Amino acid sequence: MSFSRQGAARRGFTLIELLVTLAILGLLAMLVIPTAQVTIQRRSEQELRFALHEIRQGIDAYKQAYDEGRIAKVLNSTGYPKSLDVLVEGVADQRSPKRSKIFFLRRVPRDPFNPDSALGDADTWGKRSYASDANEPREGEDVYDVFSNTDKVGLNGIPYKKW
């Protein structure tokens, strides 16, 4: 009978063993959480770079089509689209006999740093008109460039608004 009493006493963990285990788990959590946050931020930055590149390519393609006479020219127009939605909706090709549409984007990507899900994709971006200064961008009659509206700073130390 004394043998079963000793076995019963040795079945559980001591308080010290539990505290050491919890300390090790806490230390591991302190190392993993910041790494996970940086990974998530890096992924969002990659999405931002891709989205900015895609939209800017669409704006440049629109301007090139305007300069080539494929888009109807308007008096006092800069040749840049009036909105980001125009890039998706398309415009009539003036060189095509059937006036088929030219499309510059399949869809406007969202700003990955804009948390407002009620906004449309095009409304998540800050827009700079051709007439505005690069240091103080503001909206106008056309869309010359886009930027993120967030006040956050990238891992490289540059605010996302300046990307």
C-alpha positions in Angstrom: 0.0 0.0 0.0 2.8 2.4 0.6 3.8 1.9 -3.0 0.5 3.3 -4.4 0.7 6.3 -2.0 4.1 7.3 -3.4 2.8 7.0 -7.0 -0.2 9.2 -6.2 2.1 11.9 -4.8 4.3 12.0 -7.9 1.5 12.2 -10.5 1.1 16.1 -10.6 3.4 19.0 -11.3 5.0 21.0 -8.6 4.3 24.7 -8.3 7.9 25.6 -9.3 7.6 23.4 -12.5 4.4 25.2 -13.5 5.9 28.7 -12.9 9.0 27.8 -14.9 6.8 26.6 -17.8 4.7 29.7 -17.7 7.8 31.9 -17.7 9.2 30.1 -20.7 5.8 30.4 -22.6 5.6 34.1 -21.7 9.2 34.7 -23.0 8.3 32.9 -26.3 5.1 35.0 -26.6 7.1 38.2 -26.2 9.4 37.1 -29.0 6.6 35.9 -31.4 4.1 38.8 -31.1 6.4 41.6 -32.4 7.6 39.4 -35.2 4.0 38.6 -36.2 3.1 42.4 -36.2 6.1 43.2 -38.4 5.1 40.4 -40.8 1.6 41.8 -41.0 2.8 45.3 -41.6 5.3 44.1 -44.2 2.5 42.3 -46.1 0.3 45.5 -46.0 3.2 47.5 -47.3 3.6 45.1 -50.1 -0.1 45.4 -51.0 0.3 49.2 -50.8 3.2 49.2 -53.2 1.4 47.0 -55.7 -1.8 49.0 -55.5 0.0 52.3 -56.0 2.0 50.9 -58.9 -1.2 49.5 -60.6 -3.2 52.7 -60.2 -0.3 54.9 -61.4 0.2 52.7 -64.4 -3.5 53.1 -65.2 -3.3 56.9 -64.9 -0.2 57.0 -67.1 -1.8 54.7 -69.7 -4.9 57.0 -69.8 -2.6 60.1 -70.3 -0.7 58.3 -73.1 -4.0 57.4 -74.8 -5.1 61.0 -74.5 -1.8 62.3 -76.0 -2.2 59.8 -78.9 -5.7 61.1 -79.7 -7.5 57.9 -78.7 -9.5 59.8 -76.0 -11.6 62.8 -77.0 -9.7 66.0 -76.2 -11.5 68.7 -74.2 -10.6 72.3 -74.0 -8.4 73.2 -71.0 -8.0 69.6 -70.1 -4.7 68.2 -68.7 -5.3 64.8 -70.3 -5.5 63.0 -66.9 -8.7 61.1 -65.8 -11.4 63.0 -64.0 -11.7 60.2 -61.4 -10.3 56.8 -60.7 -13.6 55.2 -61.7 -13.0 56.4 -65.3 -10.1 54.0 -65.5 -12.4 51.1 -64.7 -15.5 52.3 -66.7 -13.4 52.9 -69.8 -13.6 55.6 -72.5 -14.5 55.4 -76.1 -11.5 54.9 -78.4 -11.7 57.7 -81.0 -9.5 55.7 -83.4 -11.8 52.7 -83.4 -14.5 52.8 -86.1 -16.9 51.1 -83.6 -15.9 53.4 -80.8 -15.0 50.4 -78.6 -14.0 51.2 -75.1 -10.5 51.4 -73.7 -10.1 50.1 -70.2 -7.1 51.0 -68.0 -7.9 49.0 -64.8 -10.1 46.0 -64.1 -10.8 47.4 -60.7 -9.5 50.1 -58.4 -7.5 48.4 -55.6 -8.2 49.5 -52.0 -5.8 51.3 -49.8 -4.7 48.5 -47.4 -4.2 51.0 -44.6 -7.7 52.5 -44.8 -9.9 50.8 -42.2 -13.2 52.3 -43.3 -15.1 49.5 -45.0 -18.0 51.8 -45.9 -15.9 53.7 -48.4 -15.8 52.6 -52.0 -12.4 51.4 -53.3 -11.6 54.6 -55.1 -12.5 56.7 -52.1 -9.9 55.1 -49.9 -7.1 57.0 -51.7 -6.0 60.5 -51.4 -5.9 62.1 -54.8 -3.6 64.8 -56.2 -4.6 66.9 -59.1 -2.2 68.1 -61.8 -2.6 71.7 -60.6 -1.6 70.9 -57.0 1.9 71.0 -55.4 3.7 67.7 -54.7 4.4 68.8 -51.1 0.8 69.7 -50.5 -1.4 67.4 -52.6 -5.0 68.2 -53.0 -7.9 67.1 -55.2 -9.0 69.0 -58.2 -10.5 68.6 -61.6 -8.4 65.5 -62.5 -6.4 62.7 -60.9 -2.7 63.1 -61.5 -1.5 60.8 -58.6 -2.7 58.9 -55.6 -1.4 58.4 -52.1 -2.4 56.7 -48.9 -4.5 58.7 -46.4 -3.0 57.0 -43.3 -0.8 58.9 -40.9 1.2 55.7 -40.2 4.9 55.4 -41.0 6.5 52.6 -42.9 9.1 50.2 -41.7 11.6 52.2 -43.7 10.8 55.4 -41.7 8.9 57.1 -44.5 5.2 58.0 -44.0 2.9 56.1 -46.3 1.5 59.4 -47.6 4.9 60.0 -49.3 5.2 56.7 -51.0 
